[in-house]
Amino acid sequence: MEIPSENPSSFSLPTDVRAIAFALLENRWVIVLISLLAVIAGLTFIVRSEKIFDATTTVEIEPEQQRIISPEARRPEERGEEVIKTIEQNLKSSALMLRLAKHPELVNEPAFLAGTPVSISPARLEQIIAGKITVRVRPGTRLIDVTAEDASPVLAQKISRLLVEEFIRSTSESRAQVSQTAQEFLQREAERLQTALARSEEALQRYKEQSRAVSLEEKQNIIVERLREMNVKVTTAKAERLKLEADQAQIEQLAGDSPQRLLSLPSVAGAAEVVDFRRKISAKEAEIGTLSLRYKTAHPKAIEAAGNLAELKTNLAEAIRKAAEMVGTGLAAARATEAKLEEALRAQESMALELSGTAIPFNNLAREVEANRALYQSLLAKLKESDVAQSVSPYAVRVVAPAVLPDRPVKPNKQLILLLSVCGGFAISGTWVLGRYALDQSIRTVDQAERSFGLPVLGAIQRQRTPRLRDTPLLLSRKPQSAVAEAFCALRTTLLLANKAAAPKILLFASAVPGEGKTFCAINYSVALAQQGFRTLLIDADLRLPSVARAFFGGEQPRGVTDVLSRRTGMRDAVCTTDIENLWVLPAGPSVPNPAEIVGNADIADFLRAARQDFDRVVIDTSPVHAVSETAFFASHVDALCLVVRAGHTPAAAIARALQKLRQSGARVAGIVLNGLPVRGASYYHYQAAGYGRDEVYGASAAVKR
């Protein structure tokens, strides 16, 4: 399998919950230590901090007192929350702080402002006093809490009380000063308006005398009434004339016709004589009708009645002619009346215009007098109101809860400081652990190794407490039921079953950098093969820093690889027996100044062929790939290569580079041996088979009992 093409240094940061949990678990003692140090720091701060007492004076604000003076004069902004917030800010004002600092009761207190220089600036003094004061409005109420803090409980109580008193006093003084200034201004304005009113009244009087307009308003009313009457009369005369003109025109048109047609004119038909004759004719016609029913037409009474009717009709015609003549006479009279009325109307209008011209300056002077009088009276009312306002505070400030002497300090807050210390310790340590874990580019789990490099993890070896090198070969024989022993047995089985047809006879253990545990793995894997019955040869090919001989033979360095490769001795003469059955060791041999030249000039293939002939299995421990170059010469001639990676230690980039070098040399990399996995958290690191996180294999306890 090939290594993934992506950059091996660009591994994703651990973000899953289990990774975070195990990172914290692995560094739990660091977290506990940092948290303990934070708690100690908090306790030290509590012990060394100065004890501070506080006292609170609660006042109630009544902004409606202005109603005493003038309810309608209250400004809209002087109501509700704005008033309360304004007073809250005034209680924290710089001027009030400086007044409080100069109060006789505080100046004579030695503990007040102790330690401050005599030549302190007012701004700095105000900051110090303000730092002792807290003003807070209770939500939804008109109550304000004025809290003072000090190292002395007596001073805390006194500062809170005096601040409220100074506020009330300064408010009254400010109000009195403003009222006095306003009163002086109003007094000057009143004098000015009084003079202006007198002048305007004098001017009005002079005009009345000059124009003789004492009763001008009454004359105007009379003239206006007369104008109204004349307008009505002229309108009536004009209507009468128009009616008569229309009747006269009809009469002229009907001049040659029967007089009876003139009866259609209202002016003719309405004449008294015409109306009388028409009534008599109607009565006579009714009488004739009655007689005709009783007598015949030849009867004398009927003849007499008919003669009377004819005479009445003749008289009616004469009356109609006279009425028509009277229409012309009435028209002339109507025209004359209309002309006289119009002339009288024009004369009355002239008088009205003349009187209006006289009234314009009179009205101007009268309005000026009224305006000056209204301003003067309004100013007098405000002047009296200002006199009352001098003795009334703008707001009712009432102390509802005076400050009491505190009996216990409020600072430092021990519970809060300890809580913050613990939380801060956990936060700092947790951030450090997670940051360190996130920046760690090493391989930590089986899945991560397989996913990153595309190679199987052949074995997962638990982390061991630093064992002595002499005890390493005896680990599997002394603790056969241990998790580590089972891990190497599992590694042996994996390699044997990986290719049943041609199991690797020569296996090389290498590492990217020093300290990965390749020698530890090579020795224990060799012991596992020997226990299986294979004649096993362990070759120490780490010519720079040999360790196999020290593990099996103590400090001795017998003949070994350097002698065989230099042809100073044969393979069989250099191989050493061990106390473990079926296990032989070929040490590194004496130290040489040029290991790379010796290995490079030797026939490695012939060397390994000789080892293959005499043994069933050959295990080679070599140098780190990045440290020296000898490993490449052995890697190209072995059946399989296992790269040992120390979990949580080896950078992923170094592993990827080592695999690249090994493949370039022709090595057949079988997989990775992940060494040094934590004992706890086996489920996260995916090596459950080795005893569920304990240092024993599954069923070991039951086997011992049997």
Phi, psi and omega per residue, in radians:
M1 nan 2.532 -3.087
E2 -1.696 2.732 3.068
I3 -1.275 2.438 3.100
P4 -0.987 2.592 -3.055
S5 -1.334 -0.268 -3.094
E6 -1.225 2.790 -3.130
N7 -1.067 2.110 -3.075
P8 -1.178 -0.300 -3.137
S9 -1.460 -0.119 -3.075
S10 -1.781 0.851 3.113
F11 -1.328 2.551 -3.107
S12 -1.213 2.569 3.133
L13 -1.275 2.593 3.136
P14 -1.244 2.042 -3.111
T15 -2.147 -0.152 -3.116
D16 -1.290 2.770 -3.042
V17 -1.136 -0.686 -3.128
R18 -1.131 -0.659 3.112
A19 -1.100 -0.737 3.120
I20 -1.134 -0.739 -3.126
A21 -1.093 -0.769 -3.128
F22 -1.267 -0.530 3.054
A23 -1.121 -0.736 3.096
L24 -1.184 -0.666 -3.136
L25 -1.149 -0.721 3.141
E26 -1.130 -0.536 -3.111
N27 -1.893 0.524 -3.057
R28 -1.077 -0.614 -3.118
W29 -1.250 -0.556 3.053
V30 -1.134 -0.747 3.123
I31 -1.098 -0.777 3.135
V32 -1.101 -0.718 -3.113
L33 -1.141 -0.818 -3.138
I34 -1.139 -0.690 3.113
S35 -1.136 -0.684 3.103
L36 -1.120 -0.726 3.088
L37 -1.094 -0.667 3.110
A38 -1.141 -0.709 3.103
V39 -1.130 -0.720 3.103
I40 -1.085 -0.723 3.099
A41 -1.092 -0.718 3.104
G42 -1.109 -0.741 3.110
L43 -1.123 -0.693 3.102
T44 -1.100 -0.723 3.111
F45 -1.101 -0.725 3.134
I46 -1.091 -0.755 -3.100
V47 -1.172 -0.696 -3.047
R48 -1.521 -0.268 -3.109
S49 -1.270 2.557 3.100
E50 -1.298 2.391 3.136
K51 -1.350 2.261 -3.091
I52 -2.038 2.326 3.080
F53 -1.880 2.693 3.079
D54 -2.335 2.635 3.095
A55 -2.380 2.457 -3.031
T56 -2.166 2.281 2.999
T57 -1.904 2.196 -3.121
T58 -1.829 2.218 -3.141
V59 -2.108 2.672 3.077
E60 -1.971 2.363 -3.104
I61 -1.883 2.207 3.075
E62 -2.021 1.686 -3.072
P63 -1.391 0.032 -3.058
E64 -1.624 0.157 -3.072
Q65 -1.190 -0.278 3.119
Q66 -1.112 -0.268 3.129
R67 -1.139 -0.385 3.117
I68 -1.054 -0.613 -3.076
I69 -1.572 -1.025 -3.053
S70 -2.722 1.744 -3.097
P71 -1.046 -0.625 -3.106
E72 -1.363 -0.176 -3.085
A73 -1.546 -0.072 -3.123
R74 -1.151 2.315 3.104
R75 -1.391 2.572 -3.091
P76 -1.061 -0.552 -3.082
E77 -1.335 -0.213 -3.115
E78 -1.629 0.880 -3.123
R79 -2.543 2.754 2.945
G80 1.125 -2.517 -3.011
E81 -1.141 -0.534 -3.126
E82 -1.079 -0.688 3.119
V83 -1.114 -0.820 -3.108
I84 -1.089 -0.760 -3.140
K85 -1.163 -0.617 3.106
T86 -1.128 -0.759 3.122
I87 -1.154 -0.653 3.100
E88 -1.035 -0.771 3.126
Q89 -1.191 -0.634 3.105
N90 -1.136 -0.575 3.104
L91 -1.183 -0.319 3.115
K92 -1.896 0.240 -3.063
S93 -1.241 2.713 -3.135
S94 -1.130 -0.713 -3.117
A95 -1.066 -0.718 3.140
L96 -1.194 -0.638 3.098
M97 -1.101 -0.727 3.136
L98 -1.204 -0.652 3.061
R99 -1.063 -0.734 3.138
L100 -1.146 -0.672 -3.138
A101 -1.128 -0.474 -3.113
K102 -1.697 0.144 -3.112
H103 -1.181 2.375 -3.089
P104 -1.009 -0.636 -3.106
E105 -1.184 -0.443 -3.138
L106 -1.654 -0.581 -3.137
V107 -1.091 -0.614 -3.112
N108 -1.441 -0.008 3.103
E109 -1.533 2.087 -3.125
P110 -1.115 -0.593 -3.083
A111 -1.339 -0.282 -3.124
F112 -1.303 2.164 -3.110
L113 0.991 0.609 3.106
A114 -1.160 2.391 3.134
G115 1.576 -0.121 3.107
T116 -1.505 2.476 -3.137
P117 -1.156 2.696 -3.122
V118 -1.173 -0.633 -3.075
S119 -1.584 0.580 -3.125
I120 -1.206 2.494 -3.114
S121 -1.286 2.677 3.109
P122 -1.026 -0.655 -3.125
A123 -1.125 -0.747 3.119
R124 -1.174 -0.690 3.106
L125 -1.076 -0.733 3.128
E126 -1.118 -0.663 3.108
Q127 -1.130 -0.703 -3.140
I128 -1.133 -0.789 3.140
I129 -1.148 -0.757 -3.133
A130 -1.097 -0.533 3.097
G131 -1.158 -0.342 3.119
K132 -1.594 -0.177 -2.995
I133 -1.947 2.400 3.013
T134 -2.291 2.182 3.131
V135 -2.040 2.193 -3.073
R136 -2.419 2.296 3.080
V137 -1.552 2.272 3.075
R138 -1.291 2.152 -3.072
P139 -1.007 2.376 3.079
G140 1.342 0.152 -3.135
T141 -2.321 3.077 3.017
R142 -1.854 0.485 -3.128
L143 -1.765 2.391 3.116
I144 -2.173 2.233 3.093
D145 -1.688 2.151 3.108
V146 -1.905 1.873 -3.051
T147 -1.909 2.322 3.090
A148 -2.062 2.421 3.140
E149 -2.073 2.449 3.113
D150 -2.854 2.768 3.092
A151 -1.181 -0.394 3.106
S152 -1.767 2.177 3.123
P153 -1.117 -0.580 3.123
V154 -1.142 -0.771 3.133
L155 -1.160 -0.662 3.111
A156 -1.044 -0.775 3.111
Q157 -1.125 -0.747 -3.080
K158 -1.187 -0.734 -3.125
I159 -1.101 -0.756 3.126
S160 -1.085 -0.747 -3.121
R161 -1.194 -0.802 -3.075
L162 -1.191 -0.550 3.131
L163 -1.100 -0.763 3.119
V164 -1.137 -0.735 3.131
E165 -1.101 -0.742 3.136
E166 -1.157 -0.619 3.103
F167 -1.113 -0.822 3.139
I168 -1.082 -0.751 -3.117
R169 -1.157 -0.783 -3.122
S170 -1.157 -0.615 3.101
T171 -1.127 -0.743 3.128
S172 -1.134 -0.759 3.128
E173 -1.101 -0.760 3.137
S174 -1.108 -0.721 3.128
R175 -1.129 -0.726 3.141
A176 -1.120 -0.700 3.140
Q177 -1.144 -0.751 3.117
V178 -1.129 -0.731 -3.138
S179 -1.130 -0.694 3.134
Q180 -1.125 -0.760 3.113
T181 -1.093 -0.747 3.131
A182 -1.144 -0.658 -3.129
Q183 -1.153 -0.732 3.117
E184 -1.090 -0.734 3.118
F185 -1.117 -0.786 3.137
L186 -1.110 -0.612 3.130
Q187 -1.133 -0.766 3.123
R188 -1.127 -0.724 3.124
E189 -1.141 -0.655 3.128
A190 -1.108 -0.741 3.105
E191 -1.099 -0.723 3.142
R192 -1.131 -0.781 -3.137
L193 -1.184 -0.567 3.097
Q194 -1.115 -0.757 3.096
T195 -1.106 -0.755 -3.138
A196 -1.127 -0.670 3.120
L197 -1.123 -0.734 3.135
A198 -1.109 -0.729 -3.138
R199 -1.130 -0.752 -3.126
S200 -1.166 -0.654 3.096
E201 -1.145 -0.702 3.086
E202 -1.096 -0.742 3.137
A203 -1.105 -0.696 3.116
L204 -1.131 -0.704 -3.136
Q205 -1.147 -0.722 3.131
R206 -1.096 -0.691 -3.136
Y207 -1.172 -0.687 3.094
K208 -1.050 -0.730 -3.131
E209 -1.180 -0.695 -3.105
Q210 -1.220 -0.715 -3.059
S211 -1.712 0.071 -3.101
R212 0.855 0.829 -3.079
A213 -1.930 0.823 -3.123
V214 -1.168 -0.761 -3.126
S215 -1.924 0.810 -3.076
L216 -1.097 -0.692 -3.102
E217 -1.156 -0.695 3.131
E218 -1.156 -0.729 3.095
K219 -1.060 -0.735 3.127
Q220 -1.065 -0.673 3.134
N221 -1.157 -0.721 -3.137
I222 -1.139 -0.823 -3.123
I223 -1.085 -0.717 3.136
V224 -1.104 -0.704 3.127
E225 -1.146 -0.749 3.117
R226 -1.101 -0.737 3.114
L227 -1.032 -0.693 3.130
R228 -1.121 -0.759 -3.139
E229 -1.137 -0.768 -3.128
M230 -1.103 -0.669 3.115
N231 -1.091 -0.681 3.126
V232 -1.152 -0.776 -3.122
K233 -1.131 -0.778 3.129
V234 -1.068 -0.710 3.138
T235 -1.126 -0.718 3.136
T236 -1.152 -0.760 3.141
A237 -1.115 -0.680 3.138
K238 -1.152 -0.701 3.129
A239 -1.137 -0.722 3.110
E240 -1.088 -0.771 3.135
R241 -1.057 -0.791 -3.112
L242 -1.085 -0.656 3.136
K243 -1.170 -0.740 3.137
L244 -1.178 -0.648 3.108
E245 -1.096 -0.694 3.129
A246 -1.153 -0.720 3.125
D247 -1.146 -0.699 -3.136
Q248 -1.096 -0.681 3.118
A249 -1.120 -0.674 3.117
Q250 -1.177 -0.676 3.136
I251 -1.109 -0.733 -3.133
E252 -1.130 -0.652 3.127
Q253 -1.187 -0.574 -3.079
L254 -1.731 0.431 -3.044
A255 -1.108 -0.659 -3.087
G256 -1.630 -0.036 -3.079
D257 -1.552 3.127 3.118
S258 -1.141 2.504 3.122
P259 -1.074 -0.400 -3.105
Q260 -1.111 -0.459 -3.131
R261 -1.243 -0.371 3.126
L262 -1.261 -0.226 3.128
L263 -1.188 -0.217 3.097
S264 -1.275 -0.225 3.133
L265 -1.538 2.268 -3.116
P266 -1.060 -0.669 -3.092
S267 -1.173 -0.545 3.126
V268 -1.446 -0.854 -3.114
A269 -1.111 -0.431 -3.091
G270 -1.578 -0.018 3.111
A271 -1.123 2.509 -3.035
A272 -1.121 -0.748 -3.096
E273 -1.161 -0.689 3.139
V274 -1.154 -0.740 -3.141
V275 -1.097 -0.687 -3.095
D276 -1.161 -0.808 -3.132
F277 -1.121 -0.665 -3.126
R278 -1.159 -0.609 3.104
R279 -1.169 -0.762 -3.133
K280 -1.130 -0.689 3.139
I281 -1.096 -0.732 3.137
S282 -1.094 -0.679 -3.136
A283 -1.197 -0.724 -3.103
K284 -1.161 -0.683 3.127
E285 -1.111 -0.629 3.105
A286 -1.182 -0.658 3.139
E287 -1.161 -0.743 3.139
I288 -1.098 -0.658 3.123
G289 -1.101 -0.674 -3.136
T290 -1.188 -0.760 -3.117
L291 -1.146 -0.620 -3.112
S292 -1.150 -0.462 3.103
L293 -1.368 -0.558 -3.084
R294 -1.563 -0.750 -3.074
Y295 -2.111 2.971 3.042
K296 -1.528 2.973 -3.077
T297 -1.197 -0.341 -3.131
A298 -1.514 -0.005 3.138
H299 -1.223 2.522 -3.104
P300 -1.020 -0.687 -3.118
K301 -1.181 -0.643 3.117
A302 -1.175 -0.696 3.132
I303 -1.135 -0.713 3.141
E304 -1.127 -0.734 -3.127
A305 -1.149 -0.660 3.129
A306 -1.161 -0.619 3.108
G307 -1.179 -0.713 3.113
N308 -1.103 -0.675 3.141
L309 -1.137 -0.687 3.133
A310 -1.159 -0.662 3.111
E311 -1.140 -0.688 -3.141
L312 -1.147 -0.672 3.126
K313 -1.158 -0.604 3.086
T314 -1.155 -0.750 3.107
N315 -1.115 -0.628 3.120
L316 -1.126 -0.720 3.130
A317 -1.105 -0.675 3.108
E318 -1.148 -0.701 -3.137
A319 -1.152 -0.609 3.119
I320 -1.148 -0.686 3.135
R321 -1.153 -0.689 3.128
K322 -1.146 -0.700 3.134
A323 -1.114 -0.652 3.112
A324 -1.132 -0.691 3.102
E325 -1.150 -0.592 -3.136
M326 -1.207 -0.437 3.089
V327 -1.108 -0.748 3.112
G328 -1.113 -0.737 3.114
T329 -1.101 -0.730 3.132
G330 -1.132 -0.596 3.135
L331 -1.139 -0.728 3.124
A332 -1.115 -0.719 3.119
A333 -1.140 -0.681 3.138
A334 -1.119 -0.693 3.126
R335 -1.139 -0.705 3.139
A336 -1.144 -0.735 3.128
T337 -1.101 -0.745 -3.141
E338 -1.097 -0.718 -3.126
A339 -1.121 -0.736 3.123
K340 -1.139 -0.718 3.137
L341 -1.135 -0.702 3.113
E342 -1.127 -0.659 3.107
E343 -1.139 -0.721 3.108
A344 -1.141 -0.631 3.122
L345 -1.131 -0.728 3.137
R346 -1.147 -0.657 3.112
A347 -1.113 -0.719 3.139
Q348 -1.156 -0.661 3.110
E349 -1.126 -0.688 3.105
S350 -1.069 -0.725 3.112
M351 -1.124 -0.679 3.135
A352 -1.151 -0.730 3.130
L353 -1.130 -0.707 3.129
E354 -1.110 -0.714 3.141
L355 -1.213 -0.619 3.100
S356 -1.127 -0.706 3.086
G357 -1.057 -0.642 3.099
T358 -1.252 -0.521 -3.048
A359 -1.386 -0.401 -3.090
I360 -1.040 -1.002 3.113
P361 -1.129 -0.541 3.117
F362 -1.102 -0.784 3.138
N363 -1.159 -0.691 3.095
N364 -1.029 -0.799 3.140
L365 -1.158 -0.646 3.136
A366 -1.173 -0.730 3.113
R367 -1.118 -0.686 3.110
E368 -1.086 -0.697 3.107
V369 -1.109 -0.785 -3.115
E370 -1.133 -0.722 3.134
A371 -1.110 -0.802 3.126
N372 -1.106 -0.652 3.137
R373 -1.179 -0.721 3.131
A374 -1.126 -0.769 3.104
L375 -1.086 -0.723 -3.111
Y376 -1.146 -0.752 3.135
Q377 -1.165 -0.713 3.101
S378 -1.094 -0.699 3.137
L379 -1.181 -0.640 3.079
L380 -1.104 -0.692 3.116
A381 -1.122 -0.753 3.118
K382 -1.156 -0.591 3.117
L383 -1.130 -0.721 3.086
K384 -1.170 -0.676 3.112
E385 -1.115 -0.651 3.100
S386 -1.134 -0.618 3.086
D387 -1.079 -0.681 3.133
V388 -1.272 -0.669 -3.067
A389 -1.158 -0.371 3.140
Q390 -1.115 -0.506 -3.103
S391 -1.753 0.139 -3.105
V392 -2.109 2.278 3.098
S393 -1.282 2.540 -3.120
P394 -1.147 -0.458 3.126
Y395 -2.407 2.570 3.081
A396 -1.522 1.949 3.113
V397 -1.868 1.978 -3.067
R398 -2.124 2.259 3.111
V399 -1.404 2.002 -3.127
V400 -1.707 -0.388 3.120
A401 -2.560 1.699 3.125
P402 -1.174 2.727 -3.128
A403 -1.159 2.371 3.091
V404 -1.871 2.790 -3.114
L405 -1.250 2.059 -3.119
P406 -1.222 2.543 -3.124
D407 -1.933 -0.118 3.112
R408 -2.540 2.575 -3.104
P409 -1.287 2.660 3.071
V410 -1.792 -0.275 3.087
K411 -2.342 2.473 -0.052
P412 -1.318 2.576 3.103
N413 -1.411 1.735 -2.993
K414 -1.081 -0.831 -3.098
Q415 -1.081 -0.760 -3.119
L416 -1.163 -0.729 -3.122
I417 -1.133 -0.755 3.124
L418 -1.128 -0.718 3.111
L419 -1.093 -0.779 3.108
L420 -1.139 -0.609 3.118
S421 -1.120 -0.825 3.137
V422 -1.102 -0.834 3.140
C423 -1.097 -0.714 3.112
G424 -1.126 -0.707 3.105
G425 -1.085 -0.797 3.105
F426 -1.120 -0.689 -3.123
A427 -1.150 -0.788 -3.117
I428 -1.146 -0.853 -3.103
S429 -1.151 -0.734 3.119
G430 -1.098 -0.712 3.104
T431 -1.109 -0.720 3.141
W432 -1.131 -0.791 -3.110
V433 -1.123 -0.848 -3.101
L434 -1.188 -0.643 3.079
G435 -1.121 -0.759 3.104
R436 -1.120 -0.700 3.137
Y437 -1.177 -0.684 -3.125
A438 -1.183 -0.590 -3.137
L439 -1.468 -0.124 -3.131
D440 -1.276 2.133 -3.125
Q441 -1.751 0.242 -3.120
S442 -1.440 2.934 3.088
I443 -1.603 2.234 -3.026
R444 -2.066 -0.415 -3.061
T445 -2.277 2.856 3.114
V446 -1.106 -0.818 -3.131
D447 -1.063 -0.703 -3.128
Q448 -1.125 -0.700 3.134
A449 -1.136 -0.814 -3.118
E450 -1.176 -0.670 -3.135
R451 -1.222 -0.591 -3.050
S452 -1.377 -0.616 -2.990
F453 -2.061 -0.064 3.097
G454 1.189 0.408 3.129
L455 -2.098 2.587 3.084
P456 -1.297 2.617 3.010
V457 -1.574 1.905 -3.053
L458 -1.305 -0.538 -3.114
G459 -2.659 2.571 3.102
A460 -2.153 1.890 -3.029
I461 -1.785 2.259 3.125
Q462 -1.234 2.709 3.091
R463 -1.190 2.345 -3.137
Q464 -1.934 2.508 2.971
R465 -1.118 2.406 -2.989
T466 -0.765 1.699 -3.107
P467 -1.442 2.750 3.039
R468 -1.253 2.541 -3.101
L469 -1.080 -0.594 -3.138
R470 -1.163 -0.412 -3.104
D471 -1.523 -0.176 -3.058
T472 -1.069 -0.823 -3.128
P473 -1.141 -0.371 -3.074
L474 -1.679 0.067 -3.045
L475 -1.095 -0.774 -3.094
L476 -1.286 -0.543 -3.131
S477 -1.414 -0.609 -3.130
R478 -1.356 -0.657 -3.117
K479 -2.188 1.211 -3.097
P480 -1.172 -0.379 -3.140
Q481 -1.641 0.097 -3.114
S482 -1.317 2.804 -3.141
A483 -1.146 -0.606 -3.139
V484 -1.196 -0.746 3.115
A485 -1.044 -0.755 3.131
E486 -1.160 -0.580 3.127
A487 -1.116 -0.701 3.128
F488 -1.280 -0.582 3.037
C489 -1.109 -0.696 3.093
A490 -1.130 -0.662 3.091
L491 -1.117 -0.723 3.099
R492 -1.062 -0.791 -3.119
T493 -1.130 -0.718 -3.122
T494 -1.065 -0.767 -3.120
L495 -1.257 -0.569 3.127
L496 -1.253 -0.626 -3.087
L497 -1.580 -0.130 -3.105
A498 -1.078 -0.628 3.131
N499 -2.544 1.577 -3.048
K500 -1.081 -0.549 -3.105
A501 -1.249 -0.647 -3.107
A502 -2.509 1.343 3.099
A503 -1.136 2.472 -3.088
P504 -1.116 2.149 3.112
K505 -1.520 -0.582 3.137
I506 -1.990 2.048 -3.074
L507 -2.141 2.331 -3.096
L508 -1.986 2.302 3.037
F509 -1.794 2.148 3.131
A510 -2.297 2.946 3.087
S511 -2.522 2.777 -3.132
A512 -1.295 -0.762 -3.100
V513 -2.333 2.894 3.109
P514 -1.148 2.759 3.045
G515 1.469 0.256 -3.117
E516 -1.508 -0.297 -3.121
G517 1.627 0.463 -3.124
K518 -1.194 -0.672 3.113
T519 -1.131 -0.728 3.098
F520 -1.047 -0.729 -3.136
C521 -1.247 -0.701 -3.127
A522 -1.119 -0.761 -3.131
I523 -1.107 -0.866 -3.059
N524 -1.222 -0.583 3.069
Y525 -1.169 -0.662 3.086
S526 -1.107 -0.749 3.099
V527 -1.080 -0.701 3.129
A528 -1.103 -0.699 3.087
L529 -1.136 -0.728 3.132
A530 -1.110 -0.694 3.106
Q531 -1.144 -0.443 3.101
Q532 -1.363 -0.193 3.121
G533 1.809 0.055 3.097
F534 -1.425 2.337 2.990
R535 -1.248 1.953 -2.950
T536 -2.041 2.350 3.060
L537 -2.000 2.173 3.077
L538 -1.794 2.043 -3.102
I539 -1.834 2.218 3.073
D540 -1.615 1.641 -3.135
A541 -1.649 0.177 3.065
D542 -1.524 1.493 -3.029
L543 -1.309 -0.255 -3.127
R544 -1.474 -0.735 -3.083
L545 -2.416 1.279 -3.075
P546 -1.228 2.457 -3.107
S547 -2.305 -0.332 -3.050
V548 -1.122 -0.770 -3.136
A549 -1.074 -0.707 3.123
R550 -1.153 -0.583 3.138
A551 -1.200 -0.619 -3.070
F552 -1.737 -0.560 -2.984
F553 -2.167 0.206 -3.132
G554 1.364 -2.372 -3.057
G555 -1.514 -0.036 -3.087
E556 -1.235 2.558 3.033
Q557 -2.196 1.428 -3.128
P558 -1.242 -3.045 3.087
R559 -1.059 2.669 -3.062
G560 -2.854 -2.523 -3.002
V561 -1.065 -0.750 -3.113
T562 -1.081 -0.628 3.122
D563 -1.222 -0.711 -3.116
V564 -1.184 -0.782 -3.127
L565 -1.170 -0.488 3.119
S566 -1.528 0.001 3.112
R567 1.083 0.526 3.043
R568 -1.511 -0.273 3.112
T569 -2.698 2.909 3.127
G570 -1.608 2.897 -3.128
M571 -1.026 -0.847 -3.051
R572 -1.154 -0.550 3.123
D573 -1.281 -0.464 -3.078
A574 -1.555 -0.380 -3.120
V575 -1.210 2.400 -3.109
C576 -2.005 2.509 3.060
T577 -1.456 2.799 3.136
T578 -2.227 3.037 3.111
D579 -1.324 -0.144 -3.125
I580 -1.701 2.241 -3.096
E581 -1.093 2.438 3.099
N582 1.214 0.226 -3.130
L583 -2.145 2.152 3.055
W584 -2.090 2.713 -3.068
V585 -2.237 2.360 2.974
L586 -1.927 1.756 -3.089
P587 -1.129 3.013 3.123
A588 -1.235 -0.476 -3.139
G589 1.588 -3.058 -3.113
P590 -1.100 2.604 3.129
S591 -1.205 2.420 -3.140
V592 -2.194 2.632 -3.095
P593 -1.314 -0.335 -3.053
N594 -2.308 1.226 -3.103
P595 -1.101 -0.659 -3.090
A596 -1.101 -0.691 3.140
E597 -1.203 -0.668 3.138
I598 -1.121 -0.822 -3.130
V599 -1.189 -0.692 -3.112
G600 -1.174 -0.562 -3.124
N601 -1.540 -0.202 -3.086
A602 -1.480 2.809 3.078
D603 -1.622 1.582 -3.070
I604 -1.144 -0.633 3.136
A605 -1.080 -0.774 3.117
D606 -1.164 -0.643 3.119
F607 -1.061 -0.824 -3.116
L608 -1.314 -0.477 3.093
R609 -1.142 -0.659 3.103
A610 -1.154 -0.678 3.120
A611 -1.190 -0.634 -3.122
R612 -1.160 -0.555 -3.083
Q613 -1.195 -0.618 -3.028
D614 -1.671 -0.238 -3.026
F615 -2.324 2.684 3.109
D616 -1.327 -0.672 -3.115
R617 -2.371 2.488 3.111
V618 -2.203 2.189 3.123
V619 -2.036 2.235 -3.061
I620 -2.019 2.268 3.019
D621 -1.812 2.073 -3.051
T622 -2.018 -3.121 -3.141
S623 -1.407 2.824 3.049
P624 -1.045 2.474 -3.037
V625 -1.117 -0.753 -3.086
H626 -1.397 -0.299 -3.075
A627 -1.394 -0.813 -3.078
V628 -2.381 3.116 -3.067
S629 -1.904 -0.032 -3.051
E630 -1.164 -0.512 -3.058
T631 -1.051 -0.619 -3.097
A632 -1.086 -0.581 -3.130
F633 -1.198 -0.677 3.115
F634 -1.320 -0.613 -3.008
A635 -1.098 -0.544 -3.084
S636 -1.354 -0.138 -3.061
H637 -2.033 0.077 -3.119
V638 -1.716 2.827 3.136
D639 -1.326 -0.594 -3.123
A640 -2.694 2.710 -3.134
L641 -2.268 2.326 3.059
C642 -1.944 2.159 3.112
L643 -1.633 2.073 -3.128
V644 -1.508 2.215 3.136
V645 -2.170 2.222 3.105
R646 -1.512 2.075 -3.077
A647 -1.075 2.333 3.108
G648 1.267 0.251 -3.081
H649 -2.268 -0.895 -3.030
T650 -1.378 2.208 3.083
P651 -1.122 2.479 -3.128
A652 -1.070 -0.624 -3.140
A653 -1.122 -0.666 3.129
A654 -1.160 -0.687 3.124
I655 -1.131 -0.803 -3.131
A656 -1.071 -0.708 3.126
R657 -1.175 -0.659 3.106
A658 -1.129 -0.751 3.101
L659 -1.080 -0.655 3.115
Q660 -1.127 -0.745 3.120
K661 -1.119 -0.743 -3.116
L662 -1.127 -0.728 3.129
R663 -1.180 -0.619 3.087
Q664 -1.115 -0.502 3.128
S665 -1.476 -0.043 3.100
G666 1.629 0.238 -3.109
A667 -1.288 2.532 3.053
R668 -1.749 1.705 -3.077
V669 -1.390 2.023 -3.129
A670 -1.373 -0.601 -3.126
G671 2.903 -2.860 -3.054
I672 -2.054 2.448 2.978
V673 -1.873 1.954 -3.098
L674 -1.556 1.914 -3.027
N675 -1.833 2.657 3.030
G676 1.327 0.514 3.095
L677 -1.235 2.532 -3.131
P678 -1.071 2.570 3.122
V679 -1.181 -0.743 3.109
R680 -1.485 2.721 3.084
G681 1.368 0.579 -3.108
A682 -1.069 -0.579 -3.127
S683 -1.147 -0.591 3.127
Y684 -1.300 -0.669 -3.084
Y685 -1.550 -0.039 2.979
H686 1.114 0.951 2.956
Y687 -2.486 0.875 -3.044
Q688 -1.059 -0.453 -2.998
A689 -1.089 -0.377 -3.028
A690 -1.627 0.904 2.917
G691 1.638 0.242 3.019
Y692 1.016 0.737 3.032
G693 1.512 -0.040 3.089
R694 -1.834 2.912 -3.095
D695 -1.532 0.821 3.049
E696 -2.669 2.734 -3.113
V697 -1.518 2.859 3.134
Y698 -1.007 2.222 3.093
G699 1.462 0.069 -3.097
A700 -1.128 -0.732 -3.110
S701 -1.115 -0.726 3.133
A702 -1.139 -0.646 3.127
A703 -1.138 -0.668 3.126
V704 -1.139 -0.698 -3.130
K705 -1.123 -0.655 3.139
R706 -1.217 nan nan
